[in-house]
Amino acid sequence: MLSANKVRMVNNYPLLLHKILLSLAPTQISNPTVVLLTPGIYNAAYYEHTFLARQMGISLVEGRDLVVDNHKVFMKTTSGLEQVHVIYRRIDDEFLDPLMFKPDSALGVPGLLSAYRKGNIAIVNAVGNGVADDKAVYAYVPVMIKYYLNEEPILSNVPTYQLVDEDMREYVFSNIHEMVIKRTNQSGGYGMIMGNKIKEEEWLKAKVVIEEEPRSFIAQPIIQISTVPCFIDGKFQPRHVDLRPYALCGPDGIQIVPGGLTRVALREGSLVVNSSQGGGSKDTWVID
């Protein structure tokens, strides 16, 4: 059915990713060593880590498999230490280096940041990169596009209210049944308040927390996202979905993979599509 409908394949994604990782090596060598750093088997995305490492033909390592010596990173192998030039890391910033961040982290590599500062290792994505996807930044995206690119946004931004602003906070509180409030330092659907679903008693408690630390919250109007048919309990039923495209950014620009992930809110009427909150997924096909 895929070939009959001329569906564009996405199986070159690992090859594109590997090519970009190789190009980011800090030294000009013909065959840099790339590894994928995983938190380990108990991580929810461990299957993805193993799949990508296998498809790219690179080593899958945990923090204990790496060591830093003289500001260079080495991988422990059966034939001795092998220098690593690029780390595709799948662990959060604060766990990367116990000498710099969380001192009790067993997931990271002691001294990794010193090697990074010396320019002996490339870390992908870069440390601090997550600020670009921080919810607190949402409100400023149209302004950043205008400032840095001197262009108007092609797609409109969802209106975003910074609750540290007293007038905005008052507006959101007055229209709470039309709003979703999100913690800026949370992901996966955690720390979210759906104003049209929350009970009065819960809202009064949440309101106190927001007023105590307003910088930790933003609000947006509840968007009625699209629905698609899903086969549930023996019949087709509409469920809300969103689309997550895959974009790879490297020295040669941005490459969009011809497909994506459609996340599905499996609970009837729910707008929360995150897998950690009971959401599911569908393949997304791009027709050639």
Long-range contacts (C-beta under 8 A, 24 or more apart in sequence): 2-285, 5-285, 5-287, 6-287, 6-288, 7-285, 7-286, 7-287, 7-288, 8-258, 8-259, 8-285, 8-286, 8-287, 8-288, 9-258, 10-246, 10-257, 10-258, 10-259, 12-257, 13-246, 13-248, 13-257, 14-52, 14-55, 14-56, 15-55, 15-56, 16-248, 16-255, 16-257, 17-52, 17-56, 17-88, 17-248, 18-56, 18-57, 18-58, 19-250, 20-248, 20-249, 20-250, 20-251, 21-56, 21-58, 21-86, 21-88, 21-124, 22-86, 23-250, 23-251, 23-252, 24-86, 24-122, 24-124, 24-250, 24-251, 25-85, 25-86, 25-122, 26-85, 26-119, 26-120, 26-121, 26-122, 27-85, 27-120, 29-85, 32-85, 32-86, 33-59, 33-75, 33-82, 33-83, 33-84, 33-85, 33-86, 34-58, 34-84, 34-85, 34-86, 34-87, 34-88, 35-59, 35-60, 35-61, 35-66, 35-75, 35-84, 35-86, 35-87, 35-88, 36-60, 36-61, 36-87, 36-88, 36-89, 36-90, 37-61, 37-62, 37-63, 37-66, 37-87, 37-88, 37-89, 37-90, 37-91, 37-109, 38-62, 38-90, 38-91, 39-90, 39-91, 39-95, 39-107, 40-107, 43-90, 44-275, 44-276, 45-90, 49-90, 52-88, 58-88, 62-107, 63-91, 63-105, 63-106, 63-107, 63-108, 63-109, 64-106, 66-109, 66-112, 67-109, 68-109, 68-110, 68-111, 68-112, 68-114, 68-115, 71-111, 71-114, 71-115, 71-118, 71-120, 72-115, 72-120, 72-121, 73-109, 73-112, 73-115, 73-120, 73-121, 84-121, 85-121, 85-122, 86-121, 86-122, 86-124, 87-112, 87-121, 87-122, 87-123, 87-124, 88-124, 89-123, 89-124, 89-125, 92-130, 93-127, 93-128, 93-130, 96-123, 96-127, 134-184, 134-185, 135-182, 135-183, 135-184, 135-218, 136-162, 136-184, 136-215, 136-218, 138-218, 138-220, 139-218, 158-220, 158-221, 158-223, 159-220, 159-221, 160-218, 160-219, 160-220, 161-218, 161-219, 161-220, 162-218, 163-210, 163-214, 163-215, 163-217, 163-218, 163-219, 164-214, 164-215, 168-219, 169-210, 169-211, 169-214, 172-219, 173-207, 176-203, 178-221, 178-222, 179-219, 179-220, 179-221, 179-222, 180-219, 180-220, 180-221, 180-222, 180-271, 181-206, 181-210, 181-217, 181-218, 181-219, 182-217, 182-218, 182-219, 182-220, 183-216, 183-217, 184-215, 184-216, 184-217, 184-218, 185-216, 188-274, 188-275, 188-276, 188-277, 189-272, 189-273, 189-274, 189-276, 189-277, 189-279, 190-276, 190-277, 192-272, 194-222, 194-271, 194-272, 195-222, 196-222, 222-271, 223-271, 224-271, 225-271, 225-273, 228-262, 228-264, 228-282, 230-264, 230-266, 230-280, 230-282, 232-266, 237-268, 239-264, 239-265, 239-266, 239-268, 240-264, 240-265, 240-270, 240-271, 240-273, 241-265, 241-273, 241-282, 242-273, 243-284, 258-286, 259-283, 259-284, 259-285, 259-286, 260-284
